[in-house]
Each structure stands twice: as structure tokens, then as C-alpha cells.
Amino acid sequence: MSNLIIPIQVDYGAEEYIWYSSFTNITDLIEWWENVPSIDILNYDPHQLINDGTVRFIPANSEIDFGVHYSSEKGPRIMMDNDYSSYLYYAGKQYQHKGHKTYINEPIKPI
């Protein structure tokens, strides 16, 4: 079985990378992601999370050929920003990391 190739967007596409991961199945990737304690690209290097495999920067306006065995629409992809908005996406579902936080809506006070 071949290793998973995972597109990564940082800060909603401000930077993009390709991760040639050490994972050979999606279950292990999802389990790893769900155990990431925190993501905050403003306070530390997001590449510290990617400690296995190879990460390559994609220059702006570049085309990447993943090969015939990979579809970026069906394959996993990651968006890294902070604990509120980072996610792993696979097969129509968003997976949250362990440190995921949700915004609390404050009630609107009547005037």
C-alpha cells in the first residue's frame, strides 16, 4: 500500500503545501489528527505537527500533478489556522483535532 499524499492549506490558502506522509491508511491519519493537542499558526511553526514524511511548499499559481491514483476532491486534505478553524477533511466529513474550540455566541441584548 502506498503512503497518503495530503494537501495542506495554512491560513485559508495563504500558504499551501503537499505532505508526503508516512501514513498508509486513512484510519491512522484520522486518529493522528484527532489527537493533535492544539494548532495556532501565529504562535508556533505549523510544520512542527508534521513530524513524519516530507512536506513541500507549493509556490503560488503552481499546478501539482498528484498522479492517477490520487484525487484532491476525494483524498484527505488539511486546513491549519488555529484551534477554532483547523480541520482534516475526508470523504465529505470534517474531522476536528483534540484541541478544537467552538465560538460561543453571546446573546443579543435588547436595546
N, C-alpha and C positions, 0 to 999 in steps of 0.2 A: 504494500500500500504506500502511496506517495504522501509526502508531507503537505499540509494545508498551506495555501498561499492566501494571505489576508490583507486586503486594502485597509489602510488606516487613515482617517481624516483627523487632523488636530485642529481644534477651534473652528469647527464647521467648514473645513476645507481650506483654511488659511495656509496650512501645510499638508501635504499628502505623502504617504509612504506605502511601500509594499513590504509586508513581513513574510519572509520565507520561514515559516515556523517549524518547530520541532514536533508539532502535533500531527498525528496521523489519522485521528478521528475527531469528529465534531463534539462528541460527548466529553472528551478530555479538555478540549478548548473551552467549552461552556463551563465546565467545573472549575477550570483555572480562573476564568473571568469572574464567576460568581464568588470567588474567594479573594479578589483584589480588594484590599482594605480601604483604599482612598485614591482618588485621581484629582489632581489640581495642577494643571499645566503652568499656572502663574508662579507657583512656589517651588516647583522642582521639575527636573527633566523627565518628560513623559516616557522617554526611552528606557528609564530605569525599570519600567514594568516589563519590557520585552527583554528578558534575560536569556532566552534560548532562540536559536535560529539567527537569521540575518535580516536586518532592516535596511531598506534602500529608499532614499529620498527621491520623490518624483518631481522634477522641475515643472513649473507652471506651463500649461498648454502642451504637455507631453502625452503621447499615446503609448500605452503599455500593452504588449501582446502577452496575455497570460497563457496562451496555448489552447488547444482544442478541448482539453479536459477541464476547463475552468470557466465559469460564468460569474461575473461580478454581480449579476442580478440574483443568482441562486446561491452563490457561495457566501460564506460568512464575511462580515465587514465590521470594523470598529470605528466609533467616533469617540475621541478623547477631548474633554474640556475640563469639567470639574465634577464634583460629586452629585450635582443636580442633573447634568445633561449628558453624561457619558453613557454609552451603551454598546453592546455587541448585538448585531442584527444577523439573524439566520432563519431562512425558510418562513418569512412572514412574521417573525416574532422578535421583539426586543428583549434582551436579557440584561439585567441590572447587576452591577458589581456589589460586593458586600457593603461598601461604604455609601451606597446610593442614598441621597436625601431627596425629600419632596418639599416643594414650596408650600408654605401654609398661607392660605388666603385669609387675610384679615377681613372681618365683617365690615360692611359699609355702614358708617354711622349716619343716621338721618340728620338732615340739616334743621 
